[in-house]
Amino acid sequence: MLSFMDAAQALADLTEISSQVVHVAIVDENGAVLATTIPDSGRASRFVERVATLLDEAEELRRAHGLPGLAQLEAATLEGSVFAVRRDGRVIAATTRPDPTVGLVFYDLKHCLRSIGEAPASNGAAGRTRKKSGDAA
Amino acid sequence: MPRRLMSAFMLAIGSFAGSLVYRRRMARRVERVDLYSDDGSMASIAAGSPEAERLLTLARELVSLAR
């Protein structure tokens, strides 16, 4: 069974390796917040509510375009991007600065979700290991 | 005189290169929504369509909430 500490550790690892991510929230299959970098609880719950609405709207859009199941999305605005990745009912959503390295952000978010699902011994064992200055590009 | 001419020439080259980089960077910053499916297919919906605007409005709220 997943503990809140596992998700918090995965989030700490993510924010350590990815300099592009501004804030992140991990939500379980019931919509409960497992971990977030947003310090204010009120803002964090509003953030998670908006993410759920964003995913609902994206589902409608996906159906309208005849795509199979939605796995991940990026909504790019001039002020920054919103990323969301779904895996086994869990969702990880992140905001970034404008013009992020899309593939790298998705990789880091997916790695974070995977590490939560893994056994504690392998938590955070693979992938990138530290922030790189190139991430800021 | 040749040195001043050379400086002016280098300044012009630098300005031109800088404007190219700036324009290329700005062109990449377009608002859009990219949806990725389980099977690896992707749909990109550019800003301007009503369906993309709903998602982009939510995305803007999320970005400002997370600041």
Backbone of each chain as ProteinMPNN parsed JSONL, in Angstrom:
{"seq_chain_A": "MLSFMDAAQALADLTEISSQVVHVAIVDENGAVLATTIPDSGRASRFVERVATLLDEAEELRRAHGLPGLAQLEAATLEGSVFAVRRDGRVIAATTRPDPTVGLVFYDLKHCLRSIGEAPASNGAAGRTRKKSGDAA", "coords_chain_A": {"N_chain_A": [[0.852, -1.201, 0.0], [0.485, 2.208, -0.766], [2.213, 4.818, 0.835], [1.936, 8.158, 2.194], [4.392, 9.247, 2.535], [5.99, 8.012, 0.614], [5.077, 9.145, -1.791], [5.692, 11.796, -1.293], [8.458, 11.643, -1.165], [9.04, 10.864, -3.774], [8.202, 13.115, -5.083], [9.977, 14.988, -4.065], [12.331, 14.008, -5.168], [11.753, 14.444, -7.849], [11.565, 17.272, -8.034], [14.145, 17.819, -7.473], [15.613, 16.847, -9.623], [14.5, 18.072, -11.851], [14.63, 21.16, -13.2], [12.853, 22.602, -14.576], [10.273, 22.344, -13.789], [7.753, 24.03, -12.027], [5.602, 23.881, -10.065], [4.119, 20.97, -8.606], [1.64, 18.391, -8.379], [0.468, 15.372, -6.994], [-2.051, 13.073, -7.439], [-4.337, 10.676, -6.153], [-6.324, 7.771, -7.18], [-8.811, 8.328, -6.137], [-8.981, 11.016, -6.083], [-7.7, 12.264, -4.041], [-5.128, 14.288, -2.626], [-1.88, 13.236, -2.85], [0.689, 14.202, -2.682], [2.202, 17.404, -2.862], [3.821, 20.349, -4.155], [2.865, 22.772, -3.619], [2.605, 25.058, -1.146], [0.446, 26.228, 0.291], [-2.561, 25.014, 1.508], [-5.164, 25.562, 0.673], [-4.829, 26.709, -1.878], [-3.607, 24.557, -3.059], [-5.665, 22.637, -3.098], [-7.47, 23.942, -4.787], [-5.935, 23.981, -7.073], [-5.765, 21.228, -7.666], [-8.469, 20.654, -8.115], [-8.912, 22.187, -10.438], [-7.19, 20.859, -12.16], [-8.482, 18.394, -12.366], [-10.815, 19.217, -13.689], [-9.643, 20.145, -16.032], [-8.69, 17.728, -17.083], [-11.1, 16.393, -17.488], [-12.26, 18.006, -19.474], [-10.329, 17.629, -21.422], [-10.701, 14.954, -21.962], [-13.189, 15.001, -23.245], [-12.471, 16.391, -25.514], [-10.618, 14.627, -26.581], [-12.294, 12.47, -27.235], [-13.835, 13.727, -29.16], [-11.975, 14.01, -31.164], [-11.532, 11.459, -31.856], [-9.582, 9.897, -30.61], [-7.848, 7.194, -28.93], [-7.653, 6.126, -25.398], [-6.781, 8.763, -23.097], [-3.533, 9.559, -22.212], [-1.616, 11.458, -21.493], [-1.081, 15.037, -21.315], [-0.307, 18.293, -22.62], [-0.781, 21.635, -21.97], [-0.032, 24.507, -23.417], [0.689, 27.772, -22.574], [1.282, 31.341, -22.869], [2.297, 32.183, -20.487], [3.257, 29.96, -19.262], [3.455, 26.332, -19.049], [1.106, 23.603, -18.624], [1.295, 20.372, -17.499], [0.046, 17.052, -17.561], [-0.037, 13.736, -16.453], [-1.316, 10.475, -16.635], [-1.519, 7.444, -14.836], [-2.272, 4.19, -13.975], [-4.589, 5.054, -12.622], [-3.661, 7.083, -11.02], [-2.71, 10.546, -11.012], [-0.346, 12.866, -12.149], [0.348, 16.228, -12.042], [1.792, 19.144, -13.394], [3.189, 22.432, -13.394], [5.052, 24.541, -15.57], [7.727, 26.782, -16.528], [7.483, 29.146, -19.317], [7.821, 27.725, -22.621], [9.008, 25.033, -22.227], [11.214, 22.082, -22.169], [9.643, 19.731, -23.668], [9.639, 16.844, -23.948], [11.437, 16.08, -21.969], [10.211, 16.968, -19.613], [7.868, 15.401, -19.588], [9.1, 12.907, -19.385], [10.302, 13.058, -16.851], [8.038, 13.387, -15.21], [6.651, 11.0, -15.68], [8.5, 9.196, -14.762], [8.501, 9.847, -12.073], [5.868, 9.101, -11.296], [6.049, 6.363, -11.806], [7.974, 5.619, -9.949], [6.61, 5.854, -7.592], [4.883, 3.738, -7.7], [6.57, 1.61, -7.51], [8.473, -0.801, -5.529], [9.659, 0.137, -2.239], [12.465, -0.215, -2.051], [13.449, 0.207, -4.602], [12.827, 2.748, -5.109], [13.111, 5.658, -6.912], [15.471, 4.909, -8.158], [16.317, 4.846, -10.807], [17.019, 6.646, -13.919], [17.393, 10.245, -14.445], [19.762, 11.942, -12.393], [20.424, 14.325, -11.163], [19.942, 17.92, -11.07], [20.438, 19.586, -14.131], [22.255, 22.123, -15.771], [21.48, 22.48, -18.362], [18.808, 21.937, -18.387], [17.442, 24.221, -17.975], [17.111, 25.468, -20.353]], "CA_chain_A": [[0.0, 0.0, 0.0], [1.257, 3.441, -0.89], [2.131, 5.743, 1.962], [2.1, 9.548, 1.772], [5.818, 9.517, 2.533], [6.518, 7.562, -0.67], [4.751, 10.151, -2.796], [6.455, 13.005, -0.963], [9.852, 11.388, -1.541], [9.088, 10.886, -5.233], [8.069, 14.53, -5.466], [11.256, 15.632, -3.72], [13.292, 13.574, -6.198], [11.396, 15.113, -9.108], [11.929, 18.697, -8.001], [15.601, 17.903, -7.427], [16.221, 16.583, -10.946], [13.919, 18.883, -12.923], [14.605, 22.593, -12.902], [11.823, 23.242, -15.396], [8.99, 22.239, -13.097], [7.52, 25.073, -11.018], [4.855, 23.211, -9.002], [3.62, 19.641, -8.963], [0.724, 17.723, -7.447], [0.175, 13.971, -7.311], [-3.407, 12.782, -6.959], [-4.632, 9.247, -6.287], [-7.491, 7.421, -7.992], [-10.018, 8.904, -5.526], [-8.907, 12.475, -6.148], [-7.011, 12.789, -2.858], [-3.769, 14.765, -2.906], [-0.852, 12.419, -2.189], [1.816, 15.096, -2.387], [2.24, 18.599, -3.704], [4.832, 21.341, -3.79], [2.174, 24.032, -3.303], [2.583, 25.06, 0.321], [-0.853, 26.622, 0.835], [-3.48, 23.895, 1.268], [-6.309, 26.056, -0.096], [-4.404, 26.828, -3.275], [-3.336, 23.2, -3.548], [-6.926, 21.96, -3.434], [-8.012, 24.597, -5.99], [-5.092, 23.506, -8.176], [-6.16, 19.847, -7.987], [-9.815, 20.735, -8.715], [-8.77, 22.675, -11.828], [-6.559, 19.787, -12.943], [-9.54, 17.412, -12.653], [-11.664, 19.814, -14.732], [-8.838, 20.151, -17.26], [-8.659, 16.364, -17.615], [-12.453, 16.101, -18.0], [-12.395, 18.727, -20.754], [-9.425, 16.98, -22.375], [-11.353, 13.694, -22.34], [-14.207, 15.344, -24.252], [-11.732, 16.768, -26.725], [-10.044, 13.38, -27.104], [-13.377, 11.724, -27.882], [-14.227, 14.469, -30.366], [-10.942, 13.799, -32.183], [-11.464, 10.03, -32.134], [-8.349, 9.294, -30.093], [-8.047, 6.252, -27.807], [-7.507, 6.663, -24.035], [-5.853, 9.876, -22.863], [-2.44, 9.181, -21.316], [-0.937, 12.652, -20.995], [-1.378, 16.246, -22.08], [0.379, 19.55, -22.325], [-1.475, 22.853, -22.385], [1.021, 25.526, -23.43], [0.25, 29.169, -22.635], [2.427, 32.249, -22.924], [2.841, 32.358, -19.135], [3.822, 28.694, -18.812], [2.728, 25.15, -19.517], [0.565, 22.654, -17.66], [1.467, 18.987, -17.923], [-0.632, 16.052, -16.733], [0.216, 12.352, -16.876], [-2.133, 9.524, -15.872], [-0.993, 6.073, -14.83], [-2.91, 3.338, -12.968], [-5.554, 5.824, -11.842], [-3.025, 8.26, -10.409], [-2.414, 11.665, -11.917], [0.645, 13.849, -11.714], [0.177, 17.457, -12.826], [2.868, 20.095, -13.098], [3.29, 23.664, -14.189], [6.434, 24.874, -15.903], [7.938, 28.089, -17.143], [7.175, 29.088, -20.759], [8.739, 27.077, -23.56], [9.817, 23.997, -21.579], [11.62, 20.942, -22.996], [8.442, 18.913, -23.435], [9.97, 15.44, -23.758], [12.124, 15.928, -20.692], [9.229, 17.135, -18.527], [7.044, 14.182, -19.566], [9.947, 11.812, -18.882], [10.47, 13.208, -15.402], [6.752, 13.15, -14.54], [6.357, 9.566, -15.76], [9.44, 8.513, -13.859], [8.02, 10.113, -10.716], [4.703, 8.238, -11.061], [6.523, 4.976, -11.762], [8.724, 5.374, -8.713], [5.63, 5.691, -6.506], [4.313, 2.404, -7.822], [7.571, 0.571, -7.276], [8.796, -1.153, -4.138], [10.476, 1.178, -1.612], [13.896, -0.419, -2.267], [13.857, 0.72, -5.907], [12.279, 4.091, -5.251], [13.998, 6.702, -7.388], [16.785, 4.357, -8.466], [16.717, 4.987, -12.201], [16.75, 7.917, -14.567], [18.323, 11.336, -14.212], [20.136, 11.935, -10.987], [20.551, 15.649, -10.562], [19.607, 19.012, -11.958], [21.481, 19.988, -15.056], [22.064, 23.505, -16.208], [20.812, 22.419, -19.657], [17.367, 21.848, -18.19], [16.852, 25.558, -17.928], [17.002, 26.012, -21.712]], "C_chain_A": [[0.888, 1.251, 0.0], [1.126, 4.281, 0.375], [2.37, 7.15, 1.433], [3.578, 9.909, 1.69], [6.434, 9.116, 1.201], [6.295, 8.619, -1.739], [5.542, 11.428, -2.553], [7.918, 12.853, -1.367], [10.014, 11.447, -3.061], [9.021, 12.329, -5.742], [9.367, 15.294, -5.185], [12.322, 15.273, -4.752], [13.032, 14.311, -7.507], [11.855, 16.567, -9.108], [13.446, 18.881, -7.929], [16.206, 17.749, -8.827], [15.706, 17.535, -12.024], [13.843, 20.352, -12.522], [13.495, 23.305, -13.666], [10.467, 23.28, -14.703], [8.884, 23.332, -12.037], [6.791, 24.476, -9.817], [4.266, 21.913, -9.514], [2.596, 19.183, -7.931], [0.499, 16.305, -7.935], [-1.14, 13.62, -6.64], [-3.675, 11.299, -7.141], [-5.935, 9.036, -7.048], [-8.804, 7.982, -7.438], [-10.004, 10.434, -5.525], [-8.22, 13.097, -4.947], [-5.583, 13.186, -3.225], [-2.767, 13.916, -2.118], [0.342, 13.27, -1.79], [1.74, 16.287, -3.327], [3.352, 19.537, -3.232], [4.196, 22.678, -3.446], [1.973, 24.095, -1.79], [1.22, 25.358, 0.928], [-1.894, 25.564, 0.485], [-4.7, 24.321, 0.443], [-5.993, 26.154, -1.585], [-4.148, 25.46, -3.881], [-4.627, 22.497, -3.923], [-7.596, 22.609, -4.638], [-7.254, 24.126, -7.23], [-5.557, 22.112, -8.625], [-7.558, 19.81, -8.614], [-9.731, 21.153, -10.172], [-8.134, 21.611, -12.722], [-7.607, 18.74, -13.322], [-10.457, 17.927, -13.757], [-10.944, 19.808, -16.07], [-8.831, 18.763, -17.902], [-10.025, 15.954, -18.159], [-12.657, 16.745, -19.372], [-11.529, 18.063, -21.836], [-10.002, 15.655, -22.855], [-12.398, 13.943, -23.424], [-13.55, 15.64, -25.592], [-11.144, 15.528, -27.402], [-11.107, 12.572, -27.851], [-13.769, 12.39, -29.192], [-13.233, 14.252, -31.511], [-10.722, 12.324, -32.48], [-10.187, 9.356, -31.675], [-8.695, 8.239, -29.048], [-7.695, 6.908, -26.472], [-6.433, 7.738, -23.866], [-4.793, 9.461, -21.839], [-1.777, 10.404, -20.707], [-1.297, 13.859, -21.851], [-0.437, 17.364, -21.687], [-0.497, 20.683, -22.83], [-0.466, 23.986, -22.262], [0.411, 26.914, -23.547], [1.492, 30.057, -22.663], [3.084, 32.431, -21.563], [3.525, 31.105, -18.609], [2.99, 27.543, -19.318], [2.183, 24.354, -18.344], [0.722, 21.26, -18.259], [0.645, 18.092, -16.999], [-0.36, 14.681, -17.329], [-0.631, 11.45, -15.987], [-1.514, 8.139, -15.954], [-1.633, 5.317, -13.674], [-3.843, 4.122, -12.053], [-4.973, 7.056, -11.179], [-2.741, 9.311, -11.475], [-1.294, 12.493, -11.302], [0.496, 15.053, -12.632], [1.243, 18.446, -12.408], [2.714, 21.343, -13.949], [4.769, 23.934, -14.424], [6.512, 26.327, -16.356], [7.592, 28.008, -18.622], [8.267, 28.354, -21.53], [9.619, 26.007, -22.908], [10.294, 22.951, -22.591], [10.605, 19.829, -22.749], [8.787, 17.458, -23.119], [10.602, 15.164, -22.408], [11.142, 16.038, -19.523], [8.348, 15.883, -18.437], [7.835, 13.01, -18.99], [10.045, 11.874, -17.366], [9.168, 12.929, -14.648], [6.414, 11.658, -14.541], [7.26, 8.776, -14.822], [8.989, 8.676, -12.409], [6.832, 9.198, -10.38], [5.122, 6.78, -10.934], [7.195, 4.671, -10.431], [7.78, 5.229, -7.52], [5.082, 4.266, -6.519], [5.282, 1.297, -7.501], [7.765, 0.307, -5.792], [9.712, -0.088, -3.552], [11.963, 1.04, -1.902], [14.361, 0.183, -3.584], [13.379, 2.139, -6.142], [13.33, 5.097, -5.704], [15.364, 6.197, -7.814], [17.247, 4.649, -9.881], [16.515, 6.419, -12.699], [17.784, 8.967, -14.231], [18.585, 11.477, -12.738], [20.275, 13.318, -10.369], [20.176, 16.701, -11.584], [20.774, 19.319, -12.869], [21.197, 21.407, -15.511], [21.34, 23.548, -17.536], [19.311, 22.356, -19.54], [16.691, 23.194, -18.289], [16.619, 26.132, -19.308], [15.578, 26.106, -22.183]], "O_chain_A": [[1.906, 1.313, 0.69], [0.029, 4.428, 0.915], [2.937, 7.324, 0.354], [3.978, 10.757, 0.893], [7.318, 9.813, 0.702], [7.206, 8.95, -2.499], [6.007, 12.066, -3.497], [8.543, 13.799, -1.847], [10.987, 12.0, -3.573], [9.696, 12.7, -6.702], [9.79, 16.137, -5.977], [13.115, 16.121, -5.161], [13.962, 14.747, -8.185], [12.464, 17.034, -10.071], [13.972, 19.94, -8.271], [17.176, 18.423, -9.175], [16.401, 17.782, -13.01], [13.092, 20.73, -11.623], [13.231, 24.483, -13.425], [9.627, 24.133, -14.99], [9.807, 23.537, -11.248], [7.281, 24.546, -8.689], [3.955, 21.774, -10.697], [2.677, 19.544, -6.756], [0.357, 16.061, -9.133], [-1.326, 13.836, -5.443], [-3.294, 10.717, -8.157], [-6.566, 9.989, -7.502], [-9.789, 8.101, -8.166], [-10.929, 11.064, -5.012], [-8.156, 14.322, -4.834], [-4.919, 12.521, -4.02], [-2.797, 13.879, -0.888], [0.927, 13.095, -0.722], [1.264, 16.172, -4.456], [3.761, 19.514, -2.071], [4.884, 23.611, -3.033], [1.251, 23.276, -1.222], [0.873, 24.802, 1.97], [-2.092, 25.248, -0.688], [-5.207, 23.554, -0.376], [-6.781, 25.74, -2.435], [-4.431, 25.223, -5.055], [-4.688, 21.829, -4.955], [-8.227, 21.916, -5.435], [-7.841, 23.903, -8.288], [-5.719, 21.858, -9.819], [-7.806, 19.031, -9.535], [-10.382, 20.568, -11.038], [-8.491, 21.477, -13.893], [-7.626, 18.254, -14.453], [-10.836, 17.175, -14.655], [-11.536, 19.51, -17.107], [-8.951, 18.638, -19.121], [-10.11, 15.252, -19.167], [-13.158, 16.114, -20.303], [-11.93, 17.95, -22.994], [-9.82, 15.274, -24.011], [-12.486, 13.195, -24.398], [-14.008, 15.202, -26.648], [-11.169, 15.398, -28.626], [-10.865, 12.06, -28.944], [-14.006, 11.723, -30.2], [-13.605, 14.305, -32.683], [-9.837, 11.968, -33.257], [-9.751, 8.367, -32.264], [-9.706, 8.358, -28.356], [-7.465, 8.116, -26.419], [-5.335, 7.639, -24.414], [-5.129, 9.056, -20.725], [-1.413, 10.392, -19.531], [-1.764, 13.711, -22.98], [0.139, 17.385, -20.599], [-0.909, 20.686, -23.99], [-0.088, 24.38, -21.159], [-0.301, 27.204, -24.508], [2.614, 29.577, -22.499], [4.26, 32.782, -21.47], [4.278, 31.162, -17.637], [1.946, 27.742, -19.94], [2.706, 24.41, -17.231], [0.322, 21.015, -19.397], [0.558, 18.344, -15.797], [-0.44, 14.485, -18.541], [-0.674, 11.614, -14.768], [-1.045, 7.716, -17.011], [-1.548, 5.748, -12.524], [-3.882, 3.88, -10.847], [-5.708, 7.974, -10.814], [-2.56, 9.011, -12.655], [-1.292, 12.782, -10.105], [0.514, 14.915, -13.855], [1.561, 18.576, -11.226], [2.186, 21.309, -15.06], [5.62, 23.604, -13.598], [5.497, 26.999, -16.539], [7.421, 26.906, -19.145], [9.441, 28.357, -21.162], [10.843, 26.064, -23.023], [9.834, 22.934, -23.733], [10.689, 19.089, -21.768], [8.29, 16.899, -22.141], [10.335, 14.139, -21.781], [11.238, 15.283, -18.556], [8.108, 15.366, -17.346], [7.309, 12.221, -18.205], [9.89, 10.863, -16.682], [9.183, 12.314, -13.581], [5.949, 11.118, -13.537], [6.833, 7.817, -14.178], [9.088, 7.741, -11.615], [6.796, 8.593, -9.309], [4.625, 6.051, -10.075], [7.006, 3.597, -9.859], [8.114, 4.556, -6.545], [4.85, 3.67, -5.467], [4.873, 0.165, -7.245], [7.304, 1.055, -4.931], [10.473, 0.536, -4.292], [12.667, 2.045, -1.994], [15.506, 0.62, -3.702], [13.508, 2.672, -7.244], [14.303, 5.363, -4.998], [16.325, 6.966, -7.834], [18.451, 4.696, -10.136], [15.938, 7.268, -12.02], [18.893, 8.657, -13.795], [17.723, 11.166, -11.916], [20.244, 13.447, -9.145], [20.097, 16.435, -12.783], [21.933, 19.317, -12.454], [20.045, 21.828, -15.617], [20.654, 24.526, -17.832], [18.602, 22.685, -20.491], [15.516, 23.294, -18.642], [15.991, 27.183, -19.436], [15.327, 26.544, -23.306]]}, "seq_chain_B": "MPRRLMSAFMLAIGSFAGSLVYRRRMARRVERVDLYSDDGSMASIAAGSPEAERLLTLARELVSLAR", "coords_chain_B": {"N_chain_B": [[40.011, 54.353, -39.3], [39.304, 51.96, -40.863], [39.044, 50.292, -38.663], [36.823, 51.346, -37.304], [34.889, 50.956, -39.2], [34.881, 48.207, -39.304], [33.98, 47.645, -36.709], [31.374, 48.672, -36.827], [30.347, 47.008, -38.758], [30.512, 44.5, -37.482], [28.764, 44.981, -35.381], [26.367, 45.28, -36.764], [26.088, 42.7, -37.84], [25.863, 41.221, -35.47], [23.488, 42.272, -34.392], [21.657, 41.479, -36.326], [21.842, 38.678, -36.147], [20.963, 38.362, -33.52], [18.311, 39.286, -33.715], [17.273, 37.321, -35.348], [17.423, 35.012, -33.719], [15.72, 35.824, -31.643], [13.269, 36.147, -33.01], [12.829, 33.522, -33.879], [12.602, 32.186, -31.454], [10.332, 33.419, -30.348], [8.414, 32.618, -32.197], [8.143, 29.974, -31.594], [6.731, 30.06, -29.269], [3.778, 29.441, -29.029], [0.387, 29.309, -28.153], [-1.199, 26.299, -27.292], [-2.856, 23.064, -27.195], [-1.808, 19.869, -26.496], [-2.702, 16.587, -26.917], [-2.069, 13.362, -25.802], [-2.319, 9.966, -26.588], [-2.936, 6.589, -25.293], [-1.951, 4.796, -27.18], [0.105, 6.1, -28.353], [-0.53, 7.968, -30.255], [-1.172, 11.415, -31.176], [-2.832, 14.546, -30.72], [-2.818, 17.847, -31.706], [-4.06, 20.87, -30.734], [-4.564, 24.03, -31.74], [-4.534, 27.354, -30.306], [-7.442, 29.404, -30.454], [-9.52, 27.917, -31.49], [-12.737, 27.113, -30.115], [-12.815, 24.849, -28.457], [-10.145, 24.426, -27.713], [-9.703, 26.798, -26.367], [-11.176, 26.614, -23.98], [-9.696, 24.767, -22.505], [-7.251, 26.079, -22.434], [-7.858, 28.345, -20.959], [-8.304, 27.204, -18.453], [-5.735, 26.203, -18.079], [-4.234, 28.563, -17.923], [-5.243, 29.582, -15.516], [-4.297, 27.605, -13.796], [-1.526, 27.91, -14.043], [-1.212, 30.478, -12.96], [-2.193, 30.03, -10.399], [-0.238, 28.387, -9.398], [1.912, 29.985, -9.048]], "CA_chain_B": [[38.796, 54.28, -40.126], [38.914, 50.573, -41.102], [38.611, 49.687, -37.401], [35.447, 51.811, -37.03], [34.036, 50.28, -40.182], [34.804, 46.814, -38.86], [33.114, 47.618, -35.523], [29.999, 48.871, -37.28], [29.963, 45.789, -39.47], [30.3, 43.453, -36.475], [27.545, 45.34, -34.644], [25.237, 44.962, -37.644], [25.977, 41.23, -37.9], [25.371, 40.777, -34.165], [22.078, 42.66, -34.271], [20.877, 40.64, -37.231], [21.795, 37.331, -35.561], [20.121, 38.449, -32.334], [16.9, 39.385, -34.102], [16.868, 36.006, -35.869], [17.218, 34.129, -32.57], [14.536, 36.308, -30.937], [12.059, 35.828, -33.791], [12.647, 32.073, -33.869], [12.146, 31.814, -30.116], [8.952, 33.89, -30.182], [7.559, 31.823, -33.066], [7.884, 28.69, -30.922], [5.846, 30.261, -28.123], [2.401, 29.527, -29.486], [-0.497, 28.613, -27.231], [-1.782, 25.105, -27.897], [-3.089, 21.924, -26.319], [-1.386, 18.61, -27.099], [-3.26, 15.417, -26.236], [-1.342, 12.137, -26.151], [-3.117, 8.777, -26.269], [-2.246, 5.376, -24.836], [-1.285, 4.112, -28.291], [1.193, 6.938, -28.859], [-1.007, 9.003, -31.178], [-1.229, 12.743, -30.555], [-3.586, 15.588, -31.409], [-2.427, 19.177, -31.27], [-5.143, 21.819, -31.029], [-4.02, 25.379, -31.582], [-5.405, 28.376, -29.714], [-8.321, 30.024, -31.437], [-10.734, 27.115, -31.548], [-13.422, 27.187, -28.815], [-12.474, 23.689, -27.628], [-8.816, 24.664, -27.133], [-9.759, 27.961, -25.465], [-11.649, 26.182, -22.655], [-8.562, 24.151, -21.809], [-6.188, 27.074, -22.223], [-8.301, 29.192, -19.847], [-7.996, 26.441, -17.238], [-4.27, 26.123, -17.951], [-3.751, 29.873, -17.444], [-5.589, 29.642, -14.091], [-3.387, 26.711, -13.079], [-0.189, 28.524, -14.015], [-1.208, 31.6, -12.014], [-2.367, 29.457, -9.057], [1.0, 27.734, -8.962], [3.012, 30.964, -8.912]], "C_chain_B": [[38.374, 52.844, -40.426], [38.423, 49.907, -39.828], [37.168, 50.085, -37.081], [34.452, 51.125, -37.969], [33.803, 48.83, -39.766], [33.866, 46.684, -37.655], [31.648, 47.749, -35.918], [29.48, 47.615, -37.975], [29.642, 44.658, -38.48], [29.014, 43.709, -35.68], [26.304, 44.984, -35.466], [25.001, 43.465, -37.724], [25.373, 40.697, -36.603], [23.898, 41.084, -33.98], [21.189, 41.765, -35.129], [20.724, 39.224, -36.646], [20.876, 37.313, -34.335], [18.647, 38.506, -32.683], [16.391, 38.063, -34.659], [16.541, 35.044, -34.722], [15.935, 34.513, -31.846], [13.26, 35.914, -31.675], [11.77, 34.329, -33.79], [12.086, 31.605, -32.532], [10.68, 32.215, -29.89], [7.98, 33.055, -31.011], [7.214, 30.482, -32.421], [6.865, 28.836, -29.805], [4.418, 30.509, -28.579], [1.541, 28.746, -28.501], [-1.17, 27.446, -27.951], [-2.064, 24.066, -26.823], [-2.689, 20.67, -27.075], [-1.934, 17.458, -26.27], [-2.54, 14.177, -26.73], [-2.153, 10.931, -25.693], [-2.242, 7.629, -25.804], [-1.429, 4.739, -25.945], [-0.172, 4.957, -28.922], [0.741, 7.997, -29.845], [-1.192, 10.324, -30.428], [-2.084, 13.679, -31.389], [-3.158, 16.923, -30.841], [-3.504, 20.161, -31.698], [-4.633, 23.219, -30.72], [-5.031, 26.319, -30.949], [-6.231, 29.01, -30.821], [-9.613, 29.254, -31.578], [-11.387, 27.139, -30.166], [-13.027, 26.044, -27.888], [-11.096, 23.859, -26.969], [-8.878, 25.792, -26.118], [-10.22, 27.58, -24.068], [-10.482, 25.61, -21.842], [-7.467, 25.162, -21.505], [-6.548, 28.035, -21.093], [-7.994, 28.514, -18.515], [-6.488, 26.388, -16.992], [-3.7, 27.436, -17.43], [-4.038, 30.035, -15.944], [-4.619, 28.803, -13.267], [-1.991, 27.314, -12.958], [-0.153, 29.661, -13.001], [-1.416, 31.107, -10.579], [-1.053, 28.926, -8.499], [2.149, 28.709, -8.791], [3.342, 31.24, -7.458]], "O_chain_B": [[37.198, 52.518, -40.265], [37.518, 49.072, -39.863], [36.38, 49.251, -36.637], [33.34, 50.768, -37.581], [32.695, 48.303, -39.862], [33.067, 45.752, -37.575], [30.789, 47.029, -35.408], [28.329, 47.218, -37.799], [28.64, 43.958, -38.621], [28.276, 42.78, -35.351], [25.324, 44.458, -34.939], [23.86, 43.006, -37.683], [24.49, 39.839, -36.622], [23.144, 40.255, -33.47], [20.11, 41.35, -34.707], [19.634, 38.652, -36.649], [20.109, 36.37, -34.138], [17.824, 37.86, -32.035], [15.225, 37.715, -34.473], [15.522, 34.354, -34.746], [15.147, 33.644, -31.473], [12.303, 35.421, -31.078], [10.614, 33.913, -33.71], [11.21, 30.741, -32.481], [9.896, 31.456, -29.32], [6.852, 32.81, -30.585], [6.145, 29.921, -32.661], [6.207, 27.866, -29.428], [3.916, 31.631, -28.525], [1.914, 27.657, -28.066], [-1.65, 27.59, -29.076], [-1.581, 24.168, -25.695], [-3.178, 20.43, -28.18], [-1.667, 17.361, -25.072], [-2.414, 13.964, -27.935], [-2.617, 10.879, -24.554], [-1.015, 7.665, -25.895], [-0.348, 4.205, -25.698], [0.421, 4.553, -29.922], [1.539, 8.847, -30.24], [-1.348, 10.344, -29.207], [-2.067, 13.617, -32.619], [-3.139, 17.108, -29.624], [-3.822, 20.271, -32.882], [-4.313, 23.541, -29.576], [-6.24, 26.104, -31.045], [-5.788, 29.136, -31.962], [-10.679, 29.842, -31.763], [-10.688, 27.181, -29.153], [-12.915, 26.234, -26.677], [-10.905, 23.484, -25.812], [-8.176, 25.75, -25.108], [-9.736, 28.132, -23.079], [-10.307, 25.924, -20.664], [-6.834, 25.11, -20.451], [-5.674, 28.491, -20.355], [-7.498, 29.14, -17.578], [-6.024, 26.511, -15.858], [-2.793, 27.437, -16.597], [-3.207, 30.549, -15.195], [-4.173, 29.214, -12.195], [-1.357, 27.237, -11.906], [0.821, 29.8, -12.262], [-0.878, 31.697, -9.641], [-0.789, 29.003, -7.299], [3.252, 28.303, -8.426], [4.237, 32.035, -7.168]]}, "name": "protein", "num_of_chains": 2, "seq": "MLSFMDAAQALADLTEISSQVVHVAIVDENGAVLATTIPDSGRASRFVERVATLLDEAEELRRAHGLPGLAQLEAATLEGSVFAVRRDGRVIAATTRPDPTVGLVFYDLKHCLRSIGEAPASNGAAGRTRKKSGDAAMPRRLMSAFMLAIGSFAGSLVYRRRMARRVERVDLYSDDGSMASIAAGSPEAERLLTLARELVSLAR"}
